[in-house]
Amino acid sequence: MDSSLLTIILIFSVLSVIQLLYYVMSKTQPNIDYTEVGFRIKTWWGMLVIFCLATLLNPVVSLLSLMVLTFFTLKEYFSMIKTRKADRRLFLWAYLTIPVQFYWIYIEWYGMFIVFIPIYVFLVLPLPRLINKGTVGFMRSVSSTQWGLMLMVFGLSHLAYFQFATPQYGAGLVLFLVVLTQLNDVVHTLASLYFGRRRIVPTSNPNLTWEGFACAFIITTASSYLIYPYLTPLSPTFGLLSGMLISLAGFFGSLTVSVLKRDLLIGDDGRFDALKKSYLSRVDSLTYTSPIFFHFIRYFYDFM
């Protein structure tokens, strides 16, 4: 408990400094758009609260908090999809999978947790769309719903499983993962703003540049090596590899969600800009880094 309290105080101090720097930079450089950075910092504060609840109170509290987060993220994703009346029951079934998925975490049934959405929900999900609803738009509605469940529910639910898979190290691993994921996004954004020249995929996300990617990869890897002894039981080699893996996975997660948003909101630039401030934009990278980091640690370490 003393170690956890010290970690919380340290992280609170660092976040306070970052918040102050963000305030100063946004005021002294109004010509530069720091909006995305500001939302990432808010995400850090939110995850710090969840970390405190999990460490100082009860992991069930953090599980419920993350369940609410997945609900709002999935809701925002569904709001982007052009739907018909026939899709409403399909979305209802999708929402009902959230408490079921988190129940498997609560009872620590890993086997069902890992196959419930990818297999059982995948097979059953078309039924409400098939029954008396015709075939028009079937593929688009069912596949887009399954995509949302895989990313927003299955992917993010791994954050909650850390605390139950390893009560001793779970909260620290979650904080380690979230800090590095968000740090990678912020560094990539800032580096691209200041000296980014060569865009990686300009048609899907013009804010991602090769210069930003390189800076984010180096800084995230270095930060991982510096903080892993305080938040994780990993070895130096895995502390270094974790930073590399999180940086790469975070980049692909952010890119994938960007492509999804642009595809679903073609011709609706107003809603696309509004969604930059949404839950989905804050956790896009975590939809990839959470399951990848979880299974990476579980494969190599017995405590998971």
Number of C-alpha atoms within 10 A of each C-alpha: 8 7 10 17 13 12 15 17 12 12 17 15 12 12 17 14 12 13 16 12 12 16 13 11 13 17 11 10 10 9 8 13 12 18 11 17 20 17 18 20 21 15 18 21 17 12 19 20 15 22 23 19 18 22 22 12 11 12 24 16 14 23 25 16 17 20 21 14 19 25 18 15 24 23 17 18 24 16 12 18 16 11 14 9 8 19 18 13 13 19 20 11 17 20 17 11 17 21 15 14 20 22 14 17 24 19 10 14 12 14 9 14 22 15 14 18 23 14 11 11 16 18 11 11 19 19 14 18 21 14 10 9 14 10 10 9 14 15 12 13 20 21 14 16 23 20 15 21 24 17 22 27 28 26 19 26 25 25 27 25 26 24 26 19 18 15 16 15 18 25 27 23 24 25 21 20 23 23 20 24 28 25 22 28 26 21 21 27 22 20 21 23 18 11 11 18 14 14 17 17 14 11 9 17 17 13 17 25 22 17 20 27 23 15 18 28 24 16 19 29 22 15 19 26 19 13 13 21 13 14 20 18 16 17 12 14 9 18 21 19 15 24 27 20 19 28 30 20 22 28 24 17 20 21 18 18 22 19 16 16 19 17 13 17 16 10 10 11 11 9 14 17 10 9 17 15 15 15 19 24 19 23 25 26 28 28 27 25 28 27 19 18 22 19 13 14 16 15 10 11 11 8 13 18
